[in-house]
Amino acid sequence: MLLERVKQFRMSFAVSAVLMPLFLLSATLALSAEKGQDTPKVVMQKVMDLFPREARAFAELGHAYAANNEPYKAIEFYHKALEINPFNIQARSSLGAVYASLKKFDEALEEFKKASDIDAGYADVYFYMGNCYHDMRDYENAKAAYRKAIEIKPDYIKAYLNLGLTLLLKYQYAQAIEVFQRAVDLEPDHARIHFHLGHAFRDMGRRTEAIAAYKRAIELDPEYAEAYHYLGTMYALVGNFDGAIGLYQKAVKIDPGYAKAHYNLSVAYYQNGDYSRAREHADKAGALGYKISPKFSRLLLQKVFSEE
């Protein structure tokens, strides 16, 4: 992630001879962070010495720290950028996003308000604001913010995704389907969109369309463990436990720590009368922290002991 931020930084500046030292320092920060070295303070001081009035430099270093999951260091750099240039909208909106990630929602919304005052046509502000409201469980304001982001930037795929997911949480399945389908029109080869479209179809009881959407997600991403799992649940709903077992097996092969898939694989084996394998995967699910219903555990143990 850090290296990607550095690449974006280099492109954004067209790296002139004057700015090349800053790019090299950013690369040093990225590489040292990936190696676990404690050099950020040294890098920060060098950047401050070389570019004491370059707000963009501090904003980019803030992005790098945020991408490396160091939110408090990111906040430090964003504040430095804003001290130099209070109208740096990227630093302002990114600062709000970091505050939101720390559950400091009042501070986040304050920064988003300031960012929207700087430029009401900056779509990212409303996307981050939507995420903030979503985390606050204020879903109505979240939907409004995502819609505003899409109004400004009609091809904003992440905003479509999060709007669709928020609509699903509010049981507004028809609207969610409409949003996901618009996203598919924009980016037909995006596996996650098809996956969540599958959820929306499933929740509306449109099984055939849900199966098709999950299958499309798998075609686009053959390592998509969740898509295999949820396609398996659709097969299990119609009593096709052999088909479900094969799909659950693929899910846990891709992700051995997928507790829910182990549990549903256990249930499918139970339905097929293979109680020893059912117990094996129930035990794996339990070891991974999945809460197995006492009733199922009791029935499974009875079947296992009756075979011995």
C-alpha positions as CSV (number, residue, x, y, z in Angstrom):
1,M,0.0,0.0,0.0
2,L,2.8,2.5,0.9
3,L,4.6,1.9,-2.4
4,E,1.3,2.5,-4.2
5,R,0.9,5.8,-2.5
6,V,4.5,6.7,-3.4
7,K,3.7,5.8,-7.1
8,Q,0.6,8.0,-7.0
9,F,2.7,10.8,-5.4
10,R,5.3,10.6,-8.1
11,M,2.6,10.8,-10.8
12,S,0.8,13.7,-9.2
13,F,3.9,15.9,-9.1
14,A,5.3,14.8,-12.5
15,V,8.5,14.5,-10.4
16,S,10.6,17.5,-11.4
17,A,14.3,17.7,-10.6
18,V,13.3,20.0,-7.6
19,L,10.8,17.5,-6.2
20,M,12.8,14.3,-6.9
21,P,14.4,14.5,-3.4
22,L,11.0,14.4,-1.8
23,F,10.0,11.4,-4.0
24,L,13.1,9.6,-2.9
25,L,12.4,10.4,0.8
26,S,8.9,9.1,0.3
27,A,10.3,5.9,-1.2
28,T,12.7,5.6,1.7
29,L,9.7,5.9,4.1
30,A,7.7,3.3,2.2
31,L,10.5,0.8,2.1
32,S,11.6,1.4,5.7
33,A,8.1,1.0,6.9
34,E,7.6,-2.2,5.0
35,K,10.8,-3.5,6.6
36,G,9.6,-2.5,10.0
37,Q,12.3,0.2,10.5
38,D,11.7,3.2,12.8
39,T,12.7,6.0,10.5
40,P,9.6,8.2,10.0
41,K,10.7,10.9,12.4
42,V,14.0,11.3,10.5
43,V,12.2,11.4,7.2
44,M,9.7,13.9,8.5
45,Q,12.5,16.2,9.6
46,K,14.2,16.0,6.3
47,V,11.0,16.8,4.4
48,M,10.4,19.8,6.7
49,D,13.9,21.0,6.1
50,L,13.7,20.6,2.3
51,F,10.1,21.6,1.8
52,P,9.0,23.7,4.8
53,R,6.1,25.3,2.9
54,E,5.0,22.4,0.6
55,A,1.5,21.3,1.9
56,R,1.2,18.6,-0.7
57,A,4.3,16.9,0.5
58,F,3.0,16.6,4.0
59,A,-0.4,15.5,2.8
60,E,1.2,12.7,0.7
61,L,3.2,11.5,3.7
62,G,-0.1,11.6,5.7
63,H,-1.6,9.3,3.0
64,A,1.3,7.0,3.3
65,Y,0.9,6.7,7.0
66,A,-2.8,6.2,6.7
67,A,-2.3,3.4,4.2
68,N,0.2,1.8,6.6
69,N,-2.4,1.8,9.4
70,E,-0.6,4.5,11.4
71,P,-3.6,6.9,11.9
72,Y,-2.1,9.2,14.6
73,K,1.0,9.8,12.4
74,A,-1.2,10.4,9.5
75,I,-3.2,13.0,11.5
76,E,0.1,14.7,12.5
77,F,1.1,15.1,8.8
78,Y,-2.4,16.2,7.7
79,H,-2.4,18.9,10.4
80,K,1.0,20.1,9.2
81,A,-0.3,20.3,5.6
82,L,-3.3,22.3,6.8
83,E,-1.2,24.6,8.8
84,I,0.6,25.5,5.6
85,N,-2.5,25.5,3.4
86,P,-5.9,25.3,5.2
87,F,-7.6,25.0,1.7
88,N,-5.9,21.7,0.8
89,I,-9.0,19.7,0.3
90,Q,-7.3,16.3,0.0
91,A,-5.6,16.7,3.3
92,R,-8.8,18.0,4.9
93,S,-11.0,15.2,3.7
94,S,-8.4,12.5,4.4
95,L,-8.0,13.9,7.9
96,G,-11.7,13.4,8.3
97,A,-11.5,9.9,7.0
98,V,-8.8,9.0,9.5
99,Y,-10.8,10.5,12.4
100,A,-13.8,8.4,11.3
101,S,-11.6,5.3,11.3
102,L,-10.8,6.0,14.9
103,K,-14.5,6.5,15.7
104,K,-14.0,10.2,16.4
105,F,-17.1,11.0,14.4
106,D,-17.6,14.6,15.6
107,E,-14.1,15.6,14.5
108,A,-14.6,13.7,11.2
109,L,-17.8,15.4,10.4
110,E,-16.3,18.8,11.2
111,E,-13.4,18.2,8.7
112,F,-15.9,17.0,6.1
113,K,-17.9,20.2,6.5
114,K,-14.8,22.3,6.1
115,A,-13.8,20.3,3.0
116,S,-17.2,20.7,1.4
117,D,-17.0,24.4,2.1
118,I,-13.7,24.5,0.2
119,D,-15.1,22.7,-2.8
120,A,-18.7,21.4,-2.8
121,G,-17.9,19.5,-6.0
122,Y,-15.3,17.2,-4.6
123,A,-16.9,13.8,-4.6
124,D,-14.5,12.1,-2.2
125,V,-15.6,14.3,0.6
126,Y,-19.2,12.9,0.4
127,F,-17.9,9.4,0.0
128,Y,-15.9,9.6,3.2
129,M,-18.8,11.4,4.8
130,G,-21.1,8.5,3.8
131,N,-18.7,6.0,5.4
132,C,-18.6,8.1,8.6
133,Y,-22.4,8.2,8.8
134,H,-22.6,4.5,8.0
135,D,-20.2,3.7,10.9
136,M,-22.4,5.9,13.1
137,R,-25.4,3.7,11.9
138,D,-27.0,6.9,10.6
139,Y,-28.0,5.1,7.4
140,E,-30.3,7.8,6.0
141,N,-27.5,10.4,6.0
142,A,-25.1,7.8,4.7
143,K,-27.3,7.1,1.7
144,A,-27.7,10.9,1.0
145,A,-23.9,11.4,1.1
146,Y,-23.2,8.4,-1.2
147,R,-25.9,9.7,-3.6
148,K,-24.2,13.1,-3.6
149,A,-20.9,11.6,-4.4
150,I,-22.4,9.8,-7.3
151,E,-24.2,12.9,-8.5
152,I,-20.8,14.7,-8.7
153,K,-19.0,11.7,-10.1
154,P,-21.4,9.4,-12.0
155,D,-18.8,6.6,-12.4
156,Y,-17.8,6.4,-8.7
157,I,-17.9,2.7,-8.3
158,K,-17.0,2.6,-4.5
159,A,-19.9,5.0,-3.8
160,Y,-22.3,2.7,-5.7
161,L,-21.0,-0.3,-3.8
162,N,-21.4,1.4,-0.4
163,L,-24.8,2.8,-1.3
164,G,-26.0,-0.6,-2.3
165,L,-24.7,-2.2,0.9
166,T,-26.4,0.5,3.0
167,L,-29.7,-0.1,1.1
168,L,-29.4,-3.8,1.9
169,L,-29.0,-3.0,5.6
170,K,-32.3,-1.1,5.4
171,Y,-34.0,-4.0,3.6
172,Q,-34.4,-1.8,0.5
173,Y,-33.6,-4.7,-1.8
174,A,-35.2,-3.4,-5.1
175,Q,-33.3,-0.1,-4.7
176,A,-30.1,-2.0,-3.9
177,I,-30.5,-4.1,-7.1
178,E,-30.9,-1.0,-9.1
179,V,-27.8,0.6,-7.7
180,F,-25.7,-2.6,-8.2
181,Q,-26.9,-3.0,-11.7
182,R,-25.9,0.5,-12.6
183,A,-22.5,-0.3,-11.1
184,V,-22.3,-3.4,-13.3
185,D,-23.1,-1.3,-16.4
186,L,-20.2,0.9,-15.5
187,E,-17.7,-1.9,-14.6
188,P,-19.0,-5.3,-15.8
189,D,-15.9,-7.2,-14.8
190,H,-15.9,-6.1,-11.1
191,A,-16.4,-9.3,-9.1
192,R,-17.5,-7.6,-5.8
193,I,-20.4,-5.9,-7.6
194,H,-21.7,-9.1,-8.9
195,F,-21.3,-10.8,-5.5
196,H,-23.3,-8.1,-3.7
197,L,-25.9,-8.1,-6.5
198,G,-26.2,-11.8,-5.7
199,H,-27.0,-10.9,-2.1
200,A,-29.6,-8.5,-3.1
201,F,-31.3,-11.0,-5.4
202,R,-31.1,-13.6,-2.7
203,D,-32.7,-11.4,-0.1
204,M,-35.6,-10.7,-2.5
205,G,-36.1,-14.4,-3.0
206,R,-34.9,-14.3,-6.7
207,R,-32.7,-17.4,-6.4
208,T,-32.0,-18.0,-10.1
209,E,-30.7,-14.5,-10.5
210,A,-28.7,-14.8,-7.2
211,I,-27.0,-18.0,-8.4
212,A,-26.2,-16.3,-11.7
213,A,-24.6,-13.3,-10.0
214,Y,-22.5,-15.5,-7.6
215,K,-21.4,-17.6,-10.6
216,R,-20.3,-14.5,-12.4
217,A,-18.4,-13.3,-9.4
218,I,-16.5,-16.6,-9.4
219,E,-15.8,-16.4,-13.1
220,L,-14.2,-13.0,-12.6
221,D,-12.3,-14.0,-9.5
222,P,-11.8,-17.8,-9.1
223,E,-10.3,-17.3,-5.6
224,Y,-13.4,-15.5,-4.3
225,A,-14.1,-17.7,-1.2
226,E,-17.2,-15.9,-0.1
227,A,-18.8,-16.2,-3.6
228,Y,-18.3,-20.0,-3.5
229,H,-19.7,-20.1,0.0
230,Y,-22.9,-18.1,-0.8
231,L,-23.4,-20.0,-4.0
232,G,-23.3,-23.1,-1.9
233,T,-26.0,-21.7,0.4
234,M,-28.2,-21.3,-2.6
235,Y,-27.7,-24.9,-3.6
236,A,-28.4,-26.0,-0.1
237,L,-31.7,-24.1,-0.1
238,V,-33.0,-26.2,-2.9
239,G,-31.7,-29.5,-1.4
240,N,-28.7,-29.9,-3.6
241,F,-26.3,-30.8,-0.8
242,D,-23.8,-32.5,-3.1
243,G,-23.4,-29.3,-5.1
244,A,-23.3,-27.3,-1.9
245,I,-20.6,-29.5,-0.4
246,G,-18.4,-29.0,-3.5
247,L,-18.7,-25.3,-3.2
248,Y,-18.1,-25.1,0.5
249,Q,-15.0,-27.3,0.0
250,K,-13.7,-24.8,-2.5
251,A,-14.4,-21.9,-0.1
252,V,-12.4,-23.5,2.8
253,K,-9.6,-24.6,0.5
254,I,-9.1,-21.0,-0.5
255,D,-9.6,-19.7,3.0
256,P,-9.0,-22.4,5.7
257,G,-10.0,-19.9,8.4
258,Y,-13.5,-19.3,7.0
259,A,-15.5,-20.5,10.0
260,K,-19.0,-20.0,8.6
261,A,-18.1,-22.0,5.5
262,H,-16.8,-24.9,7.7
263,Y,-20.1,-24.7,9.7
264,N,-22.3,-24.9,6.6
265,L,-20.1,-27.6,5.2
266,S,-20.8,-29.5,8.4
267,V,-24.5,-29.0,8.0
268,A,-24.4,-30.2,4.4
269,Y,-22.5,-33.3,5.3
270,Y,-25.1,-33.9,8.1
271,Q,-27.9,-33.6,5.6
272,N,-26.1,-36.1,3.3
273,G,-25.7,-38.6,6.2
274,D,-21.9,-38.2,6.4
275,Y,-21.7,-37.6,10.1
276,S,-18.0,-38.1,10.7
277,R,-17.1,-35.3,8.2
278,A,-19.9,-33.2,9.6
279,R,-18.3,-33.5,13.0
280,E,-14.9,-32.7,11.6
281,H,-16.0,-29.4,10.1
282,A,-18.2,-28.5,13.0
283,D,-15.1,-28.9,15.2
284,K,-13.1,-26.7,12.9
285,A,-15.8,-24.0,12.8
286,G,-16.0,-24.1,16.6
287,A,-12.2,-23.8,16.9
288,L,-12.3,-20.8,14.7
289,G,-14.8,-19.1,17.0
290,Y,-18.1,-19.8,15.2
291,K,-21.0,-20.2,17.6
292,I,-22.6,-23.6,16.8
293,S,-26.2,-24.0,17.9
294,P,-26.6,-26.4,20.8
295,K,-29.4,-28.2,19.0
296,F,-27.2,-29.0,16.0
297,S,-24.3,-30.1,18.2
298,R,-26.6,-32.4,20.1
299,L,-28.2,-34.0,17.0
300,L,-24.8,-34.4,15.4
301,L,-23.3,-36.1,18.5
302,Q,-26.3,-38.5,18.6
303,K,-25.7,-39.5,15.0
304,V,-21.9,-39.9,15.5
305,F,-22.4,-42.1,18.6
306,S,-25.1,-44.2,17.0
307,E,-22.5,-45.1,14.3
308,E,-19.9,-46.2,16.7
